[in-house]
């Protein structure tokens, strides 16, 4: 292994940005210890009415604003904010882009 390679580093700049839906593009790395790291770009679009996400993750917002919908409340996050959502049905949520700006953010989740 060269001095530039490491199983501890996610070189997002070298991973292709993959379109997973009309409003979502993702770069993904599976890290040691069972963690998945994703860089995501979520574009404005119709409200997310799909299934609730029950996966736990922590997100750091780089640009744009997201509103996370929970069964009992909503919360809006902006650049520099971190949101941590535990896994499970009790914490189910759906993200919505606020405004016209594409949201750029990192997510980590443990499996």
C-alpha positions in Angstrom: 0.0 0.0 0.0 1.4 3.4 -1.0 1.6 6.3 1.4 -1.4 7.8 -0.4 -3.7 4.8 0.0 -5.5 4.0 3.2 -8.6 2.1 4.2 -9.4 5.0 6.5 -9.8 7.6 3.7 -12.8 8.2 1.4 -11.5 10.2 -1.6 -14.9 11.5 -2.7 -13.1 13.6 -5.3 -12.2 10.4 -7.2 -15.6 8.6 -6.9 -18.2 9.2 -9.7 -21.4 11.0 -8.8 -24.2 8.6 -9.6 -27.7 9.7 -10.4 -30.0 7.4 -8.3 -33.2 9.3 -9.1 -34.4 12.4 -10.9 -33.6 14.5 -7.8 -30.7 12.6 -6.1 -27.0 12.0 -7.0 -24.7 10.0 -4.7 -21.0 9.1 -4.1 -20.7 6.2 -1.7 -17.9 4.5 0.2 -18.1 1.6 2.6 -15.6 2.2 5.3 -14.0 -0.1 7.9 -16.0 -0.8 11.0 -19.3 -1.1 9.1 -19.8 2.6 8.3 -21.1 3.9 5.0 -20.2 7.5 4.0 -22.2 9.2 1.2 -21.8 12.6 -0.4 -25.2 13.5 -1.8 -26.7 16.3 -4.0 -30.5 16.5 -3.7 -32.2 18.8 -6.2 -35.5 20.6 -5.7 -38.5 18.6 -6.8 -41.9 17.5 -5.8 -42.4 16.8 -2.1 -41.0 13.4 -1.0 -44.1 11.3 -0.5 -42.3 8.0 -0.8 -41.7 5.5 2.0 -40.4 6.7 5.3 -36.7 6.2 5.9 -36.0 4.2 9.1 -32.2 4.1 8.6 -30.2 6.0 11.2 -27.6 8.5 10.0 -25.8 11.7 10.7 -25.8 14.4 8.1 -23.6 17.5 7.7 -25.0 20.2 5.3 -22.6 21.9 3.0 -25.0 24.0 0.8 -28.7 24.4 0.5 -31.4 23.7 3.1 -33.3 20.5 3.9 -36.5 20.0 5.9 -36.7 16.6 7.6 -40.3 15.5 8.2 -41.0 13.2 11.2 -44.4 11.8 12.1 -44.7 14.4 14.9 -42.7 17.4 13.8 -40.4 18.9 11.1 -37.0 20.5 11.4 -35.1 22.6 8.9 -31.3 22.4 8.6 -28.9 24.7 6.7 -25.2 24.9 5.9 -23.0 24.1 8.8 -25.8 22.2 10.6 -25.5 18.6 11.7 -28.5 16.3 12.2 -28.3 12.9 13.9 -31.3 10.6 13.4 -31.2 7.2 15.2 -32.3 4.1 13.4 -35.8 2.7 13.9 -39.5 3.1 13.3 -39.8 5.7 16.1 -37.3 8.0 14.2 -38.7 7.5 10.7 -38.2 10.6 8.5 -38.4 12.0 4.9 -36.1 14.8 3.5 -37.5 17.7 1.5 -35.4 20.4 -0.3 -36.3 23.9 0.9 -36.0 26.6 -1.9 -34.4 26.3 -5.3 -30.8 25.5 -4.4 -29.4 22.0 -4.7 -28.6 20.6 -1.3 -25.0 19.2 -0.9 -24.3 17.1 2.2 -22.4 14.2 3.7 -24.2 11.3 5.4 -22.7 8.6 7.6 -24.5 5.5 8.7 -23.5 2.5 10.6 -24.6 -1.0 9.6 
